[in-house]
Amino acid sequence: MSPHDRAVQFSPFAALTGFDSAIEEKARLTENQMLLDDETIDEIARKLKILEEKGIGEKIKITYFRPDPYKAGGAYISLEDKVKKIKAFERIILLEEKGEISFDSIFEIESYLFDGI
C-alpha cells in the first residue's frame, strides 16, 4: 500500500456533515419586531412626509427591522444614507446605496430636517 493510501485511512471523517453549521444556526439569536404605539407611527409618518417634500438627496440615519431569512424574528439595523426617492403608494423609501426599506419596518428616522418636530 502506498504511503498516500495509508494516510487516507487515518484522515478525519465527519459522519454528520453540516451538523456543526446547523448547531451554529440554531444558536444564533434573533429578536421580534416591536409594535409601535400610535404616537410613534404618526411621528414617522410626519418625518416621511417631510422627506418626500424636501429631503430627496439629504442624508438620514434610519433604524429599521430586517426579518431573518432563515428563522423567526430578525434584527434592528441602523444605517446612514442619502434619500433617493419616497414611493408613498408602495410604502417604500429608496436609499442611494443601501437599497429600499418598507415603511412598516421603520423604527426611527433622524435628520437635521426634523429639528423642529
C-alpha positions in Angstrom: 0.0 0.0 0.0 1.4 3.4 -0.9 2.0 6.0 1.8 -0.7 8.2 0.4 -3.3 5.5 0.5 -2.3 4.6 4.1 -2.6 8.3 5.1 -6.2 8.4 3.7 -7.2 5.7 6.2 -6.4 8.0 9.1 -7.8 11.2 7.8 -10.7 12.8 9.8 -14.2 11.7 8.9 -17.3 13.8 9.6 -20.2 11.4 9.9 -22.7 14.2 10.4 -21.8 16.6 7.6 -23.3 20.0 8.2 -24.2 19.3 11.8 -21.8 22.0 13.2 -23.3 24.7 10.9 -26.9 23.6 11.9 -26.0 23.9 15.6 -24.5 27.4 15.0 -27.6 28.5 13.1 -29.9 27.3 15.9 -27.8 29.1 18.5 -27.9 32.4 16.5 -30.2 34.8 18.3 -32.9 36.9 16.7 -35.4 39.4 18.1 -39.0 40.0 17.5 -40.2 43.2 15.8 -41.5 45.7 18.3 -45.0 47.0 17.9 -45.0 50.8 17.8 -47.6 53.0 19.5 -49.8 55.4 17.6 -47.8 58.4 18.6 -44.6 56.9 17.2 -46.3 55.8 14.0 -47.7 59.4 13.5 -44.2 60.9 14.1 -42.6 58.5 11.5 -45.4 59.4 9.0 -44.7 63.2 9.5 -41.0 62.6 9.0 -41.6 60.6 5.8 -43.8 63.4 4.5 -41.1 66.0 5.2 -38.6 63.8 3.4 -40.9 63.4 0.5 -41.3 67.2 0.2 -37.7 68.4 0.8 -35.5 65.5 1.8 -34.6 63.9 -1.5 -30.8 63.8 -1.7 -30.4 64.5 2.1 -28.5 62.2 4.4 -30.6 60.5 7.1 -29.9 57.9 9.8 -32.6 55.2 9.8 -33.2 52.3 12.1 -35.4 49.5 10.8 -36.3 45.9 11.4 -34.9 43.4 8.9 -36.5 39.9 9.1 -34.2 36.9 9.3 -34.5 34.8 6.1 -33.9 31.5 7.9 -35.8 31.7 11.2 -38.5 33.6 13.1 -37.6 37.1 14.1 -34.8 39.4 12.8 -32.6 42.2 13.8 -32.7 46.0 14.1 -30.3 47.7 11.7 -29.1 51.3 11.8 -27.5 52.9 8.8 -26.8 56.3 7.2 -27.5 57.0 3.6 -29.0 59.6 1.3 -32.7 59.5 0.3 -33.1 58.7 -3.4 -36.9 58.6 -3.6 -40.0 58.1 -1.5 -42.6 55.8 -3.0 -45.6 56.6 -0.9 -48.0 54.4 -2.8 -45.8 51.3 -2.5 -44.8 52.4 1.1 -41.1 52.2 0.4 -38.2 54.6 0.9 -35.3 54.2 -1.6 -31.8 54.9 -0.5 -28.9 55.7 -2.8 -26.5 53.0 -1.7 -28.4 50.7 0.8 -31.4 49.7 -1.2 -35.0 50.0 -0.1 -36.8 49.9 3.2 -40.5 49.3 3.8 -42.4 52.0 5.8 -43.7 49.2 8.1 -40.3 48.2 9.2 -39.0 51.7 10.1 -38.4 52.2 13.8 -36.7 55.6 13.8 -35.5 58.3 11.4 -33.1 61.1 12.2 -32.1 64.1 10.2 -31.5 67.8 10.7 -34.7 68.4 8.7 -36.7 67.2 11.8 -35.2 69.6 14.3 -38.5 71.4 14.9 -40.6 68.2 15.4 
